[in-house]
Amino acid sequence: MCYIVAKDREKQGCFALKSRIGEHLSAYTKSLNESLPRKGIQIIVISRPTAYGEYAPYRFVDNEDEFRKVVMSM
């Protein structure tokens, strides 16, 4: 299990989506990075939110479609 995190470098907090490591995750994050609306948005994959306090507070979303919508509106 892992989390995809979208962070606006100019703001506090981030959005996160629980996911699974694998080819789908790689393709999904690549697609997100290629379609980012502007620079300054960081997409990363982390093992667990508690280990990465610098991204807090975390706002969790339920699915990939919702995550993509949030990222595109950042």
Secondary structure in CASP SS format (residue, H / E / C, confidence):
PFRMAT SS
TARGET T0000
AUTHOR 0000-0000-0000
METHOD secondary structure of the structure
MODEL  1
M C 1.00
C E 1.00
Y E 1.00
I E 1.00
V E 1.00
A E 1.00
K E 1.00
D E 1.00
R C 1.00
E C 1.00
K C 1.00
Q C 1.00
G C 1.00
C E 1.00
F E 1.00
A E 1.00
L E 1.00
K E 1.00
S E 1.00
R C 1.00
I C 1.00
G C 1.00
E H 1.00
H H 1.00
L H 1.00
S H 1.00
A H 1.00
Y H 1.00
T H 1.00
K H 1.00
S H 1.00
L H 1.00
N H 1.00
E H 1.00
S C 1.00
L C 1.00
P C 1.00
R C 1.00
K C 1.00
G C 1.00
I E 1.00
Q E 1.00
I E 1.00
I E 1.00
V E 1.00
I E 1.00
S C 1.00
R C 1.00
P H 1.00
T H 1.00
A H 1.00
Y C 1.00
G H 1.00
E H 1.00
Y H 1.00
A C 1.00
P C 1.00
Y E 1.00
R E 1.00
F E 1.00
V C 1.00
D C 1.00
N C 1.00
E H 1.00
D H 1.00
E H 1.00
F H 1.00
R H 1.00
K H 1.00
V H 1.00
V H 1.00
M H 1.00
S C 1.00
M C 1.00
END
